[in-house]
Each structure stands twice: as C-alpha cells, then as structure tokens.
Amino acid sequence: MVVENIVDGGILYGLIAVGAGLATGLAGIGAGVGEQGIGAAVVGVVAEEPGFLGKGLFLMLLPETLIIFGLAVSLILMFAWTPFA
Amino acid sequence: MSRVVVAGSNKVIEPVIEKLHELNLLHVVNYSGGDESFEMGKPVGKSSEYAEQLIKLRSIERYLEITDKMPDKQFSTDQVISQMGGILGNLGDEVIATAERISEIDNEVKIKQDQAKSLKPLAALPVNLELLYGYDSLAAFVGTVSSPVEADVSKVSYVNEVFSSGSGAATAVAVFVPVEKAGEVSAALSEHGFSEISVPRGLTGSIAGAISALESDAKRLEGEKAPLQKKLKDIRAQHEDLILAIDEHISIQSQKAESPLRFASTENAFVIDGWLPTDQFDMVKKELEGAAGGRVQVEMLDGSEAEKFVEGGEDIPTKMNNPKVVRPFELITRLFAIPEYKEFDPTPLIFVFFPLMFGLILGDVGYGIIIFVVMMMLRRKFRTPGWQSLINIVLISSIWAIIFGILFGEFFGPLGLWAYIFSGAHHVGLLGTVAHPHAIGIDFGPEFYGPLGRIGPEIAGFAGPVFPMFRLETASVLVLIGISLFIGVIHTGVGSILGVKNELAYGEKKHAYFERLPVLLFQVFFVIGLLGMILGGLTHPLVILSAVVLVVSIGMMVKGPEGVMGVTHVPFFVSNLISYLRLLAIGLASVGVAFAANQLAFYVAMPMLSGGGHDGFTTIAIVVGIVVLVTVHFINLLLGILSPFMHPLRLHYVEMFTKFYSGHGGGVEYSPFGRVRRFLRD
C-alpha cells in the first residue's frame, strides 16, 4: 500500500478538511433536531407561563453539547491528528 | 436556625401576631392538622373586610395599569389610613366608572365601524335604508352580484322592482319580489353570484348618508375617549405611590388577620411553630413576652427534638448569607434550587466562575463597553430586585469581557484587522491607498498582530501569540482549547471536592470516598494524561502516571455504592470535560461574526460599490459599508449577550452542580412571617 504524506494542498489534506466540516455540520444538524422538540415545548410553556422563559432557554441549550463534540472532532482532525506522518 | 414554639392564651393572640409581624424573623411552619386535640385557628379581626377592600383596590390598580415598582414616595400608616377611604370610595368609583365608560365606547365604536363597513358596498343604491326591510308581502334581497340580474328576475317573477348600482363583480342590488316568488328568485340570483348583506336595523335615510353618519359618530366617540384616558393617566400619575402604599397596608393587615389559619389552636390557646435564627431567640422571646404581658410561652427545642421534626419531613429553612457583591448571583442559584440547610451555598463559586466564563467567551473591548453602558442605563430603569440582580450579574461579567478583550486584542472584531483596514498597508483603507490589491484575505501571516505587538514564548512547538492573541489563529485555538479544559478541570474539580464535603456533612462516608472522590481523580488525571500526550506522546511519565490513577479511580468506583454500574458513568465524566470546549467554540463564533462584519464592510461592500476600490471609496460606498457594519455588529452583540450568558449557566448547572449540589432535594427558603415595608414609612 502506498502511504501518502499529508501535505498542505494535497488530496488527503482536503479529505481531512471535508471530514472536519462534516463532523461539525452533522453534529449541528443533530443538535437542531434535538432542539426542535424542546423549543416547541418551551414556546408552549412560555405562552402559558412567561416566568418559565429563563429555564426554557436553558433547557434549549442542553443538546448544544452535541455540536461541541462535533467541533472537538473537527479540531482534532484539523490540528492534532496526523495518522500518516 | 432553631425550632421554636410560641404558645399562649387566645386573649393575647393579636398583640403576639402584631409583634411577630413587626419583628419579621419567625419562619412559620404551617399547622398541618395532624393532632386531634388541636384545630386550625380562626382569622382574627376584620379579615373579610380587608379581602373585599383588596379586591376593589386591585381592580382599580388594573384599570389604572399600576403594577409593582420601586417607591418614589413613602407614606406613614396614618396618612394611608386617612386617605384610604377617599381612594377606595369616590376616587375608586370614578376610576371604575371611567374605565367602564371607555370600554363601552370601544364597544359602540366597533359596532358602528362594523355597520359602516357592511353598508359600504351598497353606498350608491338609490333606496333609503328604512325601505330595505320590514315587508309582509314582499321579499327583499339586498347584496352584491357579479353580473346584471334584471332580465333573469323578470323571467321568474313578472312583478318585481330591481335597484342596482355599480357594475362588474361588485354590483350592488336591491331586489323586491312578492313573497311567494322568493324561492325561485333566490335561485335565479344565486346564479349571478349573489351574496347577501344584512342591513342593520334602526337606521334611516340614504345609505351613503347613513355611512357617513356612522363614521362621524365613531370618530366623535373616539374623541370622547381621549379625555377619559387622560383622566385615568392623571389619576395614575397623581396617586400611583399612594395606591401601592394602600395596597401594602391592606395586604399587611389581611396577612395578619388571616395568620391564625397557619397556627394550631384550642378553645383557649394557640400554638405557633416555626424556625428562628438561633442568635435572635433571646431578643424575640423578650419582645414577645413584653407584648403579651407575660401570658405567652416562647421555647426553643433542643437539637435532638428538632432533629425529629426534620426526620419527619420538615425542612429547615435556608437563609443565603453572602457579601453584597456576590448577592446578585443568588439569582442563578435560586433558579436551580435553594440550597439545603446543611449544604454548601454555591453562590460565591458562581460569582468567581460565571463572569470569568462570560468574559472568556465574549472577549471584546467594544462589546464589553457597550454592554456595560447599556446595563448602567437599565440599572436606573428596572429597579425591582430580580432585574437588579440580573443587571448586576451582566455588569460584572461585562467588565471581564473587557479584560479578556484586551488580552485577545479585540475591539469590535480583531484589532489587527482594524489596523489593517486603516493603515492601508496592503489594500485601500478608509484613509489609505492601494499597495498590493491581490493580497486581500483572511490570512494575515504570523507577523500580523496589530499595533500592540506580541509577546510570549513558544508553546508546544507553536509560536504562541499570547498578547494580544488573535483568536482565529490556529495556535491560539490550540492554546484556548487548553485554557478551556483547564477551567473545566478546576470547575468540576471544585464541584467534586464540595461533593465529598457535602456527603461527609450528611455522614455518608461511602458515598464521599467511593462515589465523589474517584470522579475528581478521574477528571483531573484525564486532563493531565492529555497534557502528557501532547508534551511527549504515549510514553511520557505524566501519561503513565495518569493511566495508573485512572485505573485506580475506576477501581474505586467499582467498590462504590453503585458497584460495577458506577463505571458506566465514565463516558459522562469525559463528556463533562469536553463540554467546556464551548468556552472556546462560542467565543470563536462570536469573533468570527465580528471579523466577517468588518470584512464584509471594508473588503466587500465598499470596494464593490466604488468600482474595485483602486482609487479610494465613494461616499455612498462608505455609507452602505457603515450600515452593513453596524447591522451585523448589532446582531452579533445581541447574540453575544445571550450565548455567553446561557452557556456558562449550563456549565454550572449540568457540569458543576451535579457533582455536589442538592443531591438531597432542594431546600426551603427562609421566609419569615412579616413583610418588608416599601411604600410605608415606619
């Protein structure tokens, strides 16, 4: 098997960049899907009881951790992961 | 806090209540009715009268749109009592009558407008309104049709009278035919798209005249409304504080009158249970005995007896006691749960970490200053305690944002970009000329860190730009990942240590040493291991050390109260730490948008609108560019207040509080019997 070096501008570098993008992007979609249910519920509650807004906003944030995980993977891919080096 | 019992003769219940209310110290435990020899007390004094007065006063407040606010004026009780009659009597009646008249007018105006609107299509019909209805032998069809109907109506009914006006789709018609032909005519009309308009009864004269009369009536009534509204506004302006003072007075009276409902009583005596700050006991005892002339018994239960009540499910009330600077942050604690009596109050920790995280995320001098100034202005406007706390929290946080802004070298986006824009070194700046138009771009190269220069050593092989540090640069991102994880370890570590302490306070050693402690070890050495890997790969001594400690900590978890199941929490602890990367991530998003705003304005909008910008910018380009700049920065600022606020909140609630806080269920806030007087002067 031919082992290519990862060089700036090389195809492997490009693939890593695409992977990093997918990691954050797909995680973002996942978080969005999670938030949609919570968001709808929170809007419903706030309509009945405005005092719940703070707690509701906070609950909305819970799935956002997912993006952070995606971002962590992206950062590792971009900056720290050098499999063939 | 001490458990206290106040018992006495029913004859002295009123002075005792009066004194307790005045002292505002005893947290009354409601009598639950569990004892056969006692029953619930009965209200004293004129409680139903107070309730009635309160209902009337509240309706006056609603009509005047008075809501709770901070007092501008204060009144003595005598003043309130002497003016209460007037406000609740004549003035109140006047307010209610005025408000009712306004809603009557609104109703009438609406009816008239509706009538005028429904008559509009008929305006040109040459028939008077009173002729359009009320026949016995004639059927009248009034409405609009889409095509002429005369011929078809004549076909069905030889005897007819048809009036029409207008043409096309909105032809107005009034068709009169003998009653017996009504069915057939109706069928014929519906083929022409007839839609009926119900003629309002009681109007006379020509239709157009009626419409203008209705409209002018509506206008006149609207005019009548304005002075009434002004009257209410005047009354409000004049009496707002007094009305709120009366509200406070009656509320206090009614609270006192109804308080025996919370006490246990017999035919001749009453018993009040409650909690009292221990150091206040002697004073309260003396005051109560003085007020009741010695006919009351005040006793403190000793520790073991009080313990019994606690075991029976009674909560010892908690009074959070923090220095003044820290106090606003009690709002954040309270939103999660009131600490239990024996628990550590996490408010000071929030005071330390929350603004720090806010600052780290926002990290922009310009945004920080704007938030600071806006909050200073809002501070005067919103003076209720809840708003004040919130504003003070953001105020303290914005100072941290400014400090981090200086470290990051950001002023509405990276400072370097500003220097780039205004110096015109590589491209036409606002004030400069083109040197190398092709060198426009995000990549400034390593020598470019703004006029402040850069200091700092190399970190792990990367040139570490420490000050000012351009957050979008690769090396900075890596440094910030480290900082975020470091803050995470400290944050969760403090939480874990408190968890150990809390469990020990409740006497649960096994939970302390085999559930809380291994979490601390795991998280700390997980990060130390990571650090070792970065410094020297898998064989670095730190990596080996931390691997050993990780195994030991997992072993401790297995020995813990949950057994092998305890190990299933391990991914949770790792994700806890990774979660702190949001400190970096949201900050990057914020600086990214600011950066984009500047780029968009200076490198896209302005050059494009001035034909490439090779010869400087035109005025219109500069104006458009500035509009773009302000808009995008404004949106970013709004997001920049919300995200840096909510995410640290989450880090506290989810990542830190779960380690130690309210594992035993929330506490009860100390709310003594009494009331802080705001509008009433003593």
HADDOCK unambig.tbl for C-alpha pairs under 7 A between the chains (distance, minus, plus):
assign (segid A and resid 58 and name CA) (segid B and resid 646 and name CA) 6.30 0.50 0.50
assign (segid A and resid 58 and name CA) (segid B and resid 650 and name CA) 6.70 0.50 0.50
assign (segid A and resid 65 and name CA) (segid B and resid 579 and name CA) 6.12 0.50 0.50
assign (segid A and resid 68 and name CA) (segid B and resid 579 and name CA) 6.48 0.50 0.50
assign (segid A and resid 68 and name CA) (segid B and resid 581 and name CA) 6.54 0.50 0.50
assign (segid A and resid 68 and name CA) (segid B and resid 582 and name CA) 6.03 0.50 0.50
assign (segid A and resid 69 and name CA) (segid B and resid 578 and name CA) 6.97 0.50 0.50
